[in-house]
Every structure is written in C-alpha cells, then in structure tokens.
C-alpha cells in the first residue's frame, strides 16, 4: 500500500510539469534575470566604479608626484616613447559646475568606461595640441557623464596629467548625432571634446551629448598616442564578451533548471541555501557580460 502511494505521489509530481507551469517558471526566471541585470549595473555598478576610481586616483597621483620629482631633478623628466596601455589612468578630470571629479582611463571600450571616462584613441593627448576627446557613461556604472548636457558656454573644465594642469572653457554643448570625423578628428584650435549618450536607454547609440571646450593658455608637449580604432568610439560593445555571456548564461540556465527541480522534490529551505549563491553569482557574471556588449557610453 505504501509503495503504491509513493508511486502515485511521484506520478503526480511529474505530471505537474505542464506547458502552462513551465511557461510560468520560465517567465519567472526571465523576470529574475532582468532584475539581476538592473541591480548589477544600477546598484552594484556604481560601487564597482567607485572602487576602480579610488584605485585609479591613487595610481595617477603617484605618477604625477613621480613626474614632478623628475622634472625638478638635474636631468629632467624623460619623454615617453610609447602610448599608454589601455585601461591606464591618464588624467584627473574636474568639472566644478557639475561637482564631477573622475579619473580618465586610456580607451573607451565598455570595460574601460565601466571604471570611468575614457580617452578616445586616435585623438590628441589630454592637455596637448589638437582635439582631445573623452567619452563617458550616461547611466550605467554611476553615470559619470549623466549631467554633461547642463554645461553652458564659459563653464570651466580642468584636467591634471603628469605634464601639469590644463584649463578649458566650454564653447558649445549640443545634442545631436555623433560626427566621428568632426568630433574626434583634427581641429585648428586646441580643444577638449566630451561625449556621452543622450539617452538613459542602454541600446541608444545614435544621438549623443557633445561638449566642446577650448584650451586656455599653451598646450603641453605632444606625446605618443594610440591609433584610432573603429570599436573605440563609445558607441560599440566588445564582441569578445559573447563567449563570457554564453558561459555565464548557460550555467545560469542549468542552475535555474536544477533549482526548479529541487524545489519540487526537496525541502525549499535547503534548496535555497544550496542554489541561491550559485544563481546570484552566475546572474551577476551574465549581466556584466551583457553590459560589455552594449555601447560603452550607455
């Protein structure tokens, strides 16, 4: 009798996996994934960015102090012979009106802009002759350039590099499609171009907020810069992130399926303790990979 009852219970448990039930479970996991996606970028993202900015600030301060010491020595500072590596802190950017203080990194791939604004490869060095461009995020990872559109003509922008301090005055703030040739190309005057998305929507890649500012005083001596790259304009993602996304999302789907099965066959509390950490970690990795595929200024 007991064997018959147990078999009946098992049959009842397995017949409960109806198409409607599966659809509800899949929808619940999709919603959970979307929530994790938003939490990672809009809640945990700013924390990650702040930590990266603190580390980058310590790095650039040490480099500035070292350069200052070398410049005051008898032999002077040796000029750099090669461009900065991508991800290296290259300047401290301050915008007093917006109460913004950010360390600028070399490069504008999503990995770099997740830590702070990035210097666009192929443009002039910051504080140096020509057009130096910087792209930053509008909403993700703290949105360092979210208020860029509030700048007006005459507002001050300050840059500190290993060469010294440069002051720029805003000439124009515009909301329009990014003109890569004009905004990132050569100019007759020495200027700074700040760029970000004009929308909070992560997939927006057409319209930009562009701030142009003219350098006050003389520029510093030019140094070697990285060449222009099509994927380094702020509007592109990282194709290499697809592999990380497939791995993380595949693991998440497998863990979610296993957790769903265990919830129906085992004690809920025990199942939660075992599966929740793995699901949270895999969802976080998947969300980070997704954001690496989206425009770097999002």
N, C-alpha and C positions, 0 to 999 in steps of 0.2 A: 504493500500500500504506500509506504513512504517513498519507495523508488518511483512509483507511478506519479506521485505528487511532485517530486523533484523534476521529473522529466516534463511534466505539464508546465511547471514554472519556467523551465528553460525554453520550451517552445513558445510560451507567452512572451518572454523577454526578446527572443529573436524576431517574432512576428511583429513586435512593436516598431521595428525599423522599417516603417512605411515610407513611401516617397514624400508624403507631407511632413513626416517627422524629420527626415533627412534634410528637406528644404529649410525647415525652421532652424535646425542645428547649423547648417551651412551659413544661413543669414546671420545667425548669432555670432559665429566666428568671424564673418566678414566685418560686422559692426565692431567687434572687439579689436580686430586688426586695425580698423580705421581710427579707433580711439587711441590705440597704442602709437599709431603713426603721428597723430596730433600731439600726444603727450611728449613723445620723444623730441620733437622739433620745437614745440612751443613752450614746453615746460622744462624738460631736461636739456634741450638745446642751448638755451641761454646760460645754463650752468656750465655746460661743456665749453662754450665760447669764453665765458669769464675766466675759467681755469687756463685756457690756452692763452688768453690775453695777458694774464698775470705772468705766465712763464715767458711769453714773448717780450713783455716790458722789461723784465729782469735781464733778458738776453741783450736787447738793444741798448739798454742803459750801460751795461758792461762794455759793449762795443764802442759806444760814444765816449765813455771815460777813457778807454784804451786809445782811441783815435786822438782825443785831446792831449793825452800824455805824450803820444808820439809826435804830435805837431809842435809841442813845446821843447822837444829834445833838440840836440845839436844837428842831427842828421835829418830830422823832419819825418813825416809820415810817408811810407812807401805807397805809391799809387797802386790801386788794384789792377790786376792783369786779366781777370776773367769775371763774367757776370755772376751775380748772386744766384745761389741754388734756389729752386722753387721751394716755397714754404719758409724761407729765411726771413726774419724780421728786418725791414729795410728803413723804416721811419716811424715816428710818432706823429699822428695827425690830430690836431686840435681845432675844433670849431666852437669858439666861445658862445655864439648866439644860441646854438643848439645844445650846449653843455655836453659835447661829444669829445671823447678822447680815446682814440683807437690806435693800436699798433698795426701798421700796414705790412703785409707779408708780400713776398715776391710770388706772382702768379695769381690767376683768377679762376682756377678750377674749383668745383664745389668743395673739394677737400680743404683748399686754402681759405675760401670765403666762409667756411663753417667756423673758422678760428678768428676771422677778422677781415677787414677790407683788403683787397689785393691790388698790387701794382700790375698794370696790364703790360705783358711782354711786348716788345716791339715799339713801345713809346719811350720818351726821354726819361732819364733818371729823375727822381724827385728832387726838386731844387736846382736842377741843371738846365742847360739851354734846350729850348724846344717845348713840345707838348707832352707833359707827364700825365698819364691817366690812371685813375684808381676806381675800381668797381667794388661795390659792397652790397650786402643783402638788404632787402626791403622789410621782410617779416620773419623769415626763419633764423634760428640761432641768435635771437636777440635783436635782429633787425638794426644793425649799426647805422644804416643809411635811411632809416624809415622816415626821418623828418627832413630829408635833403631838399624837398620842394619848398620848405619855408625860407630858404635863403634868398636874399634880395641883393641887388646891386650895392656894393660898398661894404658888405659884410666881410669880416676877416677870417682867413684860414691860415693856420700856422703849421709848418712842417719842421720837424727836427730830425736830422740824419747825422751820420758820422762826420759829415762835412761841415755841419753847422745848422743854423736856424734860418728858415725862409718864410717870408710873409707874402700871402696872396690876397688880392681883393676881388670879390665876386663881381663879374661883369654882366653875367646873364644866367638866369635859371629858366629852363624850358622843359616842357613835357611833350615829347614827340617820339617818332621812330628813331632808333639809334642809327646814325650815319657813320659807319665804321671808318670810312675814308676820311671824313672831316673830323670826327670826334677823337679818333685815335691816330690820325695822320699828322704830318708835319705842319707847323704853323710859322708865321713870320715873327710872332712875338713869343716870349717865354710864358707859358701858362700851365695851369693845373686844370684837368677835367675830371670831375667826379660824376660817376654814373651808377644808377640803380634802376630796378624795375619801377614802373609807375603804378603797379597793382599788387595787392596782397595775394592774388591768386598764384599758387606755386608754378603753374604751367605758363604763365604770361611771359612772353619772350619778345614781343614786337615793340611795344611802346616803352619808353624809358624816361626817367627824370635825369636831365643832364645839366650840370652846373659847370660853367667855365669861369675861371678866375685868373687874373693877370699877376705876374710876379712883380713885387716891389723891390727895386734895387737890382744888383747884378747877380747872375746865376753862378753857381759853383762850377768847378771844372768838370767836364763830362767824364764819365767812367764807362767801362764796357757794360752793355745791356744784352739781355736775352733777345733772340729774334722773335718776330711775330709768328703766332700760331693760330690757326683758324679756330681751334677749340678753346682758345684763351681770350674770349671777348666778353665773358659774363653771361652770355645767352645760351651757353652749351652745357651739357652734362658730361659725365665721364662714362664712355662706353665700357670701360673695364669693370664698372660696377655691376654689370649684368651677371657675371659669374658669382659675385658675392650675394646678390639678391636671390639667384636660383638656389644656392646652397642654403641660405638662411630661411627662405620661404618654404623650400622643400622640407627642411627639418621642422619648421613650424606646423606645416600641414600634417606631417606624420605624427608629431607630438599631440596635436589637437585631436586627430582621429583616435590615437591611443587613449587620450584623456577621456574622450567621449565614451569609449567602450568601457573603461574602468569605472566611470561614474555610474554606469548601469549595472555593473557586475560586482562592484566592491563598495567599501564604505566611503561615502563622499569626503569626509574629513581627511582620511588617509590619502585618498586620491589627490585632493587639493594640495596637501603638503608635498607630495612627490612631484606633481606635474606643474604646479604654478611657477616655480623658479625657472624651469626649463622653457616654458611657454613665454614668460616675460623676457628672458634673455634672447630667445630666437626672434620674438616680435621686435625687440629693440634693434637687433642686427639687421632685420629686414627693412625696418623704417629708415635706418641710416643709409642702407644701400639704395633705397628708393630716392632719397634726397640727393644722392650723388648722381642720379640720372637726370634730375631736374635742372633748370637753368641756375647757374651759380649765383645770380643776383636775387633769387627768389626769397 
